[in-house]
């Protein structure tokens, strides 16, 4: 099962970085997808003090943030109790999202290959973990970062 | 006594305040005349107003009783162009909202044309009058740097979730929150043309102040259904309108 965190405001890069670091540190979390409006493209004429696009660091791995976080989908491993994971995420969010948020349990990341996936990858076998991690128009390597966990 | 708006809640009172031309609106910030001209983007600061040629005095205008009765506003007297300013008000407790803006503009200002849409509101007037009105609108309670947008085009955003710093979404990124100063700066004019120097619009109002100043009924603020008086009047208008409109013979 998945969890969806729906913050009542759109998050900037600093808060996204803090939130992802905290969520990724939890044991039951298998995959995380952030979804939201695209950040404005890099503009060489833009004053750097207004720039929002930056590389964030999640557990030592550098991620080029492409979107402003509007929702976070979290795939919880079946070995863990989803209610416990939800409670821990609730605690993290209470601290980091003072303006409010909703958490829902459900199915938010697709698990089956679509027709578009078949056209895109052909007969190649794509690992189950990568299905549903990005939208059909994007390249997988542009959007997915794999973090190695200790356990 | 003029009756502007029914209701017993703070939202209703705020609506009455805006609509009542005798109510003096609180001045919350200072924006220079030059800043206002830059934001509007209709002329360069210091440039003369463009007006009709030949000047109105030299023109042979047809006789008109209305022209004799009505004293023209300054811009009309000088033959200025008609220009505009357009505002977008966020649904998240912005101080004003389009319908209220129209009602209050028409009560407060002479010689203006107000146009209302669901998410934006435009006011048109002669250029020099527009600058005077715009300054008032930007400096007083009508405006909050974060929840109100000055957008001549690409207005989308009034119903979207706010950014974490409380600023309304703007696809052209005209009003930007400066983290260092805590103030909102206007880096482009209202149609999105880059400004040489940003115009500082001041600090955004805090959530509490916005909730006390807003003219928007919201379930998480003051709900419309809780304002018994306003609902009763609305109900009365609805019933009389329906009955009056039914089978008019």
Interface residues (C-beta under 8 A of the other chain):
Chain A: X7 X8 X9 X10 X11 X12 X15 X37 X40 X47 X49 X50 X68 X70 X99
Chain B: X160 X161 X162 X163 X164 X165 X166 X169 X173 X176 X178 X179 X180 X187
